[in-house]
Amino acid sequence: MGYAAEKKKAERKWRRMKVILAVGCFALALVCALIAVFIPPSSWKYRMRLPNVDERLEGELRIHFIDVGQGDATLIELPDAKVALIDGGNGGQAAEYAIMRYLYALDIETVDYLIVTHADEDHCGALDTVLKYIKVKNAYLPVASATVNTQYAEFYTALMKEKNCRIAYAKNGLEMNGENYTFTFLYPYGYDVDTALKEGKTFDENSNEYSAVVWLDYNGVSALFTGDLPSTKENLFIDTYASGLSEVDVSDTEILKVGHHGSKYSTSAEFLALLSLETAVISCGESEYGHPDDTVLERLRVANTSVYRTDKQGGVVISVGKNAQTYDVQTLGK
C-alpha cells in the first residue's frame, strides 16, 4: 500500500475516532443533564466518599451517632422507616460533609422529625445545608431568638422558607410514636416553655439548662438523648422520678447520649445511678474545652458502662432488631 493510501486510511480512522468521541461527549453531557434534573449538581460533592453503612433491616431501629467533630448529630432510623435527626453538628465544612454524606449513604430524602435540642452553634451548624437538600416534615425548636448566633440564624432563615414543615417548640409530653416504639420529649417542662412564649422571652443565656431531652424505647431497649443538659437540671429527673410524676420509666434506660460532650458539669453520679446504663456514647472532637472530662469518664467506669467516643472510634451505630430485646453496637472508625 502506497503512502497516499496509508494517509487516506489514517484520515478515515481519525475521522471515525472524532465522531465516536463527539458522540461519547454528547452522551455524557446528556446523562449529566438528566441527572441534574433530579440531583442538583451542588449536592454532588456530598455524594462522594460515602460512609460504609449497611442497609437497615425490616423492623430494625438504628441510632447513628455521626462523627461531626466537636458537636452533636444523631440520626435515628425508626422501625416504621421514619427518620429523626437530633441536632446538626457545628458550622465547619467537615461536619456539614459528614452529615450530608451519611444521609445520602442511607438514601434518606426525608427527615420526619428534626429536633434541635438548643441553639448552640455546635448543635445546629449544618442544618441550613440539610434543609437545602433534604425534606423536613416536622421541626421541634428551642425557645431561642432567631439571631442568637450566626449558625442558628442561618438555620432559622432556611427553616422559615419550608412551607410544608410543621414547626413546634420542644417541651415535655410531645410524642412521636409508632408501632412498638415510644419517642417522647421529657424536657423542658411545658410550663417554662409556655410561660416564656407568652412573655416573649427566650432561653438564650441559659440554653444548656433548657436543652431538649428525648427518650426512645423499642422492644424494651431504651435510650436517652440529653443535649447539653447540665447536672443541675439532671437533678430534676431524679426528683420527678422519685415523686412518681415521670411520664416514662427512665430507670430502665440502657443507652445514654452523654450530656454536653462529656463535660464535667453534666452526667452526675446521681443521674447515672437513676439509669440502668450499659452503653454511653460521647459525641466530641478536638476543642479548647478538652471534652470528655476525666471525671465523667471515671463516673461512667464506676457505673460499669461501656463508653464509645466519636473522637476515638468515629461514628457509632446501635441497632435493635425487630424481635430482639437486646442491641448491637458497631463503630465505623476514623
C-alpha positions as CSV (number, residue, x, y, z in Angstrom):
1,M,0.0,0.0,0.0
2,G,1.4,3.4,-1.0
3,Y,1.9,6.5,1.1
4,A,-1.2,8.2,-0.2
5,A,-3.4,5.2,0.5
6,E,-1.9,4.9,4.0
7,K,-2.6,8.6,4.6
8,K,-6.2,8.3,3.5
9,K,-6.7,5.3,5.7
10,A,-5.3,7.1,8.7
11,E,-7.5,10.1,8.0
12,R,-10.6,8.0,7.8
13,K,-9.7,6.3,11.1
14,W,-9.1,9.7,12.8
15,R,-12.5,10.9,11.5
16,R,-14.2,7.9,12.9
17,M,-12.5,8.5,16.2
18,K,-13.6,12.1,16.3
19,V,-17.2,11.0,15.6
20,I,-17.0,8.4,18.4
21,L,-15.5,11.0,20.8
22,A,-18.1,13.6,19.9
23,V,-21.0,11.1,20.3
24,G,-19.4,10.0,23.7
25,C,-19.1,13.5,24.9
26,F,-22.7,14.3,23.8
27,A,-24.0,11.2,25.6
28,L,-22.0,12.1,28.7
29,A,-23.4,15.6,28.7
30,L,-26.9,14.3,28.1
31,V,-26.6,11.9,31.1
32,C,-25.2,14.7,33.3
33,A,-28.1,16.9,32.2
34,L,-30.7,14.2,33.0
35,I,-29.1,13.5,36.4
36,A,-29.0,17.3,37.2
37,V,-32.8,17.4,36.7
38,F,-33.2,15.1,39.7
39,I,-30.0,15.6,41.6
40,P,-28.8,19.2,42.0
41,P,-25.1,19.5,40.8
42,S,-24.3,21.4,44.0
43,S,-25.1,18.3,46.0
44,W,-22.8,16.0,44.0
45,K,-19.9,16.8,46.4
46,Y,-21.8,15.2,49.2
47,R,-22.4,12.0,47.2
48,M,-18.8,11.1,47.0
49,R,-16.8,9.1,49.6
50,L,-20.0,7.9,51.3
51,P,-19.6,6.1,54.7
52,N,-19.9,2.3,54.5
53,V,-23.2,1.7,56.4
54,D,-25.3,-1.4,56.0
55,E,-28.9,-1.1,54.9
56,R,-31.5,-1.2,57.6
57,L,-33.3,-4.5,58.1
58,E,-37.1,-4.6,58.1
59,G,-38.4,-3.6,61.5
60,E,-35.0,-2.7,62.8
61,L,-34.3,0.5,64.8
62,R,-30.9,2.1,64.3
63,I,-29.3,5.0,66.1
64,H,-26.4,6.6,64.3
65,F,-24.1,8.9,66.3
66,I,-22.4,10.7,63.4
67,D,-18.8,11.8,63.8
68,V,-19.1,15.6,63.4
69,G,-16.1,16.6,65.4
70,Q,-16.9,18.9,68.3
71,G,-20.7,18.8,68.2
72,D,-23.8,16.6,68.2
73,A,-25.7,15.0,65.3
74,T,-27.7,11.8,65.9
75,L,-29.6,10.2,63.1
76,I,-32.3,7.7,64.1
77,E,-34.0,5.2,61.7
78,L,-37.2,4.2,63.3
79,P,-38.7,0.7,62.8
80,D,-41.6,2.1,60.7
81,A,-39.0,3.6,58.3
82,K,-39.5,7.2,59.6
83,V,-36.3,9.2,60.3
84,A,-35.4,11.5,63.1
85,L,-32.4,13.8,63.3
86,I,-31.3,15.3,66.6
87,D,-29.1,18.3,66.1
88,G,-26.8,19.1,63.2
89,G,-23.2,19.5,64.2
90,N,-21.1,22.6,64.1
91,G,-20.7,25.1,61.2
92,G,-17.5,23.6,59.9
93,Q,-17.2,22.0,56.4
94,A,-16.2,18.7,57.9
95,A,-19.4,18.4,60.0
96,E,-21.5,19.5,57.0
97,Y,-20.0,16.9,54.7
98,A,-20.2,14.2,57.4
99,I,-24.0,14.7,57.9
100,M,-24.9,15.1,54.3
101,R,-22.8,12.1,53.2
102,Y,-24.4,10.0,55.9
103,L,-27.9,10.9,54.8
104,Y,-27.1,10.1,51.2
105,A,-25.3,6.8,52.2
106,L,-28.7,5.7,53.7
107,D,-30.7,7.1,50.7
108,I,-32.6,9.4,53.0
109,E,-34.6,12.0,51.2
110,T,-37.0,13.0,54.1
111,V,-36.4,13.7,57.8
112,D,-39.7,13.2,59.6
113,Y,-38.6,14.7,62.9
114,L,-35.9,17.3,63.2
115,I,-35.1,18.1,66.8
116,V,-32.8,21.0,67.7
117,T,-32.1,20.4,71.4
118,H,-30.8,24.0,71.9
119,A,-29.4,26.8,69.8
120,D,-25.6,26.4,70.4
121,E,-23.6,26.6,67.2
122,D,-22.2,23.1,67.6
123,H,-25.7,21.6,67.5
124,C,-27.3,23.5,64.6
125,G,-24.3,24.4,62.3
126,A,-25.1,22.2,59.3
127,L,-28.9,22.3,59.5
128,D,-29.3,25.0,56.9
129,T,-27.5,22.7,54.4
130,V,-29.7,19.8,55.4
131,L,-32.8,21.9,54.7
132,K,-31.4,22.8,51.3
133,Y,-31.3,19.2,50.1
134,I,-33.5,17.1,52.4
135,K,-37.2,17.5,53.0
136,V,-38.2,18.0,56.7
137,K,-41.8,17.3,57.8
138,N,-41.7,18.3,61.4
139,A,-39.2,20.5,63.3
140,Y,-39.0,20.9,67.1
141,L,-37.2,24.0,68.2
142,P,-35.8,25.5,71.4
143,V,-37.2,28.8,72.7
144,A,-34.4,30.9,71.2
145,S,-34.2,34.2,69.4
146,A,-33.8,33.8,65.7
147,T,-30.5,35.6,65.7
148,V,-29.0,34.2,68.9
149,N,-25.9,33.3,66.8
150,T,-24.9,33.1,63.2
151,Q,-25.4,29.4,62.8
152,Y,-28.8,29.4,64.3
153,A,-29.8,32.4,62.3
154,E,-28.9,30.7,59.1
155,F,-30.8,27.6,60.1
156,Y,-33.8,29.5,61.2
157,T,-33.9,31.6,58.0
158,A,-33.8,28.4,55.9
159,L,-36.5,26.7,58.0
160,M,-38.9,29.7,57.6
161,K,-38.7,29.0,53.8
162,E,-40.1,25.5,54.3
163,K,-43.8,25.9,53.6
164,N,-44.7,22.3,54.3
165,C,-42.8,21.8,57.5
166,R,-44.8,21.7,60.8
167,I,-42.9,23.7,63.5
168,A,-43.4,23.2,67.2
169,Y,-41.4,24.1,70.4
170,A,-39.8,21.2,72.2
171,K,-41.4,20.5,75.6
172,N,-42.3,17.5,77.7
173,G,-45.3,15.5,76.7
174,L,-44.8,15.7,73.0
175,E,-44.7,12.3,71.4
176,M,-43.8,10.8,68.0
177,N,-44.9,7.2,68.4
178,G,-45.3,4.3,66.1
179,E,-45.8,0.6,66.3
180,N,-43.9,-0.9,69.3
181,Y,-41.8,2.3,69.9
182,T,-42.2,5.3,72.1
183,F,-40.4,8.6,71.2
184,T,-41.1,11.1,73.9
185,F,-39.9,14.6,75.0
186,L,-39.2,14.7,78.7
187,Y,-37.8,18.2,79.0
188,P,-38.0,21.2,79.0
189,Y,-41.2,21.4,81.1
190,G,-44.2,22.8,79.3
191,Y,-44.8,25.4,82.0
192,D,-41.4,27.0,81.4
193,V,-41.8,26.9,77.6
194,D,-45.4,28.3,77.6
195,T,-44.6,31.0,80.1
196,A,-41.5,32.1,78.1
197,L,-43.5,32.2,74.8
198,K,-46.4,34.1,76.5
199,E,-44.0,36.7,78.0
200,G,-41.9,37.0,74.8
201,K,-38.8,35.7,76.5
202,T,-36.1,33.3,75.2
203,F,-33.7,30.9,76.8
204,D,-30.7,32.3,75.0
205,E,-28.5,33.0,78.0
206,N,-29.3,29.6,79.7
207,S,-29.8,27.5,76.6
208,N,-28.0,24.4,78.0
209,E,-30.3,24.4,81.0
210,Y,-33.3,24.1,78.7
211,S,-31.8,21.5,76.3
212,A,-34.5,19.2,75.0
213,V,-34.3,15.7,76.4
214,V,-35.8,12.9,74.4
215,W,-36.4,9.3,75.5
216,L,-36.7,6.5,72.9
217,D,-37.9,2.9,73.7
218,Y,-38.3,0.0,71.3
219,N,-38.8,-3.7,72.2
220,G,-37.7,-3.0,75.8
221,V,-34.4,-1.3,74.8
222,S,-34.4,2.4,75.7
223,A,-32.1,5.4,75.0
224,L,-31.9,8.9,76.4
225,F,-30.7,11.9,74.5
226,T,-29.8,14.9,76.7
227,G,-28.3,17.6,74.5
228,D,-26.1,19.8,76.7
229,L,-28.2,19.5,79.8
230,P,-26.2,20.3,83.0
231,S,-26.3,18.2,86.2
232,T,-28.3,20.9,87.9
233,K,-31.2,20.0,85.6
234,E,-30.5,16.3,85.6
235,N,-31.5,16.5,89.3
236,L,-35.0,17.4,88.1
237,F,-35.3,14.0,86.6
238,I,-34.2,12.4,89.8
239,D,-36.8,14.4,91.7
240,T,-39.5,13.9,89.1
241,Y,-39.0,10.1,89.0
242,A,-38.8,9.9,92.8
243,S,-42.1,11.7,93.1
244,G,-43.8,9.3,90.7
245,L,-44.6,12.1,88.2
246,S,-42.4,10.9,85.3
247,E,-44.2,10.0,82.1
248,V,-41.9,7.2,81.4
249,D,-39.7,4.8,83.4
250,V,-36.3,6.4,82.7
251,S,-34.8,4.0,85.2
252,D,-34.9,1.3,82.5
253,T,-32.6,3.4,80.2
254,E,-29.7,1.3,78.9
255,I,-28.2,3.7,76.4
256,L,-27.2,7.3,77.0
257,K,-26.0,10.1,74.7
258,V,-23.7,11.6,77.3
259,G,-24.6,15.2,78.0
260,H,-22.6,18.2,76.8
261,H,-19.9,16.1,75.0
262,G,-18.6,14.7,78.3
263,S,-18.4,18.0,80.2
264,K,-17.7,17.7,83.9
265,Y,-20.9,19.8,84.5
266,S,-23.1,17.0,83.2
267,T,-23.7,13.3,83.7
268,S,-23.5,13.3,87.5
269,A,-23.0,10.2,89.6
270,E,-26.6,10.6,90.9
271,F,-28.0,10.8,87.5
272,L,-26.2,7.7,86.3
273,A,-27.5,5.9,89.4
274,L,-31.0,6.6,88.3
275,L,-30.5,4.7,85.0
276,S,-29.8,1.1,84.1
277,L,-27.0,2.2,82.0
278,E,-25.0,-0.2,79.8
279,T,-23.8,1.9,76.9
280,A,-22.7,5.5,76.8
281,V,-21.8,7.5,73.6
282,I,-19.8,10.7,73.8
283,S,-20.0,12.9,70.7
284,C,-17.0,15.2,70.8
285,G,-13.9,16.3,68.9
286,E,-10.7,18.4,69.4
287,S,-11.6,21.6,71.2
288,E,-10.4,24.1,73.8
289,Y,-12.7,22.5,76.3
290,G,-10.9,19.2,76.5
291,H,-14.1,17.1,76.3
292,P,-14.7,14.5,77.6
293,D,-13.6,15.3,81.1
294,D,-11.7,12.6,83.1
295,T,-14.2,12.9,86.0
296,V,-17.0,11.9,83.7
297,L,-15.1,9.0,82.2
298,E,-14.4,7.8,85.8
299,R,-18.1,8.1,86.7
300,L,-19.0,6.0,83.7
301,R,-16.4,3.5,84.6
302,V,-17.7,3.2,88.2
303,A,-21.2,2.8,86.7
304,N,-19.8,-0.2,84.8
305,T,-20.7,1.4,81.4
306,S,-19.2,0.7,78.0
307,V,-18.1,4.0,76.6
308,Y,-17.9,4.9,72.9
309,R,-16.3,8.2,71.7
310,T,-16.7,9.7,68.2
311,D,-13.3,11.4,68.5
312,K,-11.6,8.0,69.0
313,Q,-13.8,5.5,67.2
314,G,-15.6,7.6,64.6
315,G,-19.3,7.1,64.0
316,V,-21.2,4.7,66.3
317,V,-24.3,2.7,65.2
318,I,-26.6,1.0,67.7
319,S,-29.1,-1.5,66.2
320,V,-32.2,-3.0,67.8
321,G,-33.8,-5.9,65.9
322,K,-37.5,-6.4,65.1
323,N,-38.0,-9.1,67.7
324,A,-34.9,-8.5,69.8
325,Q,-34.8,-7.2,73.4
326,T,-31.0,-6.7,73.0
327,Y,-28.9,-4.4,70.8
328,D,-25.7,-4.4,68.9
329,V,-23.1,-1.7,68.8
330,Q,-20.9,-1.0,65.7
331,T,-18.1,1.6,65.3
332,L,-17.2,2.9,61.9
333,G,-13.7,4.0,62.6
334,K,-11.9,7.3,61.9
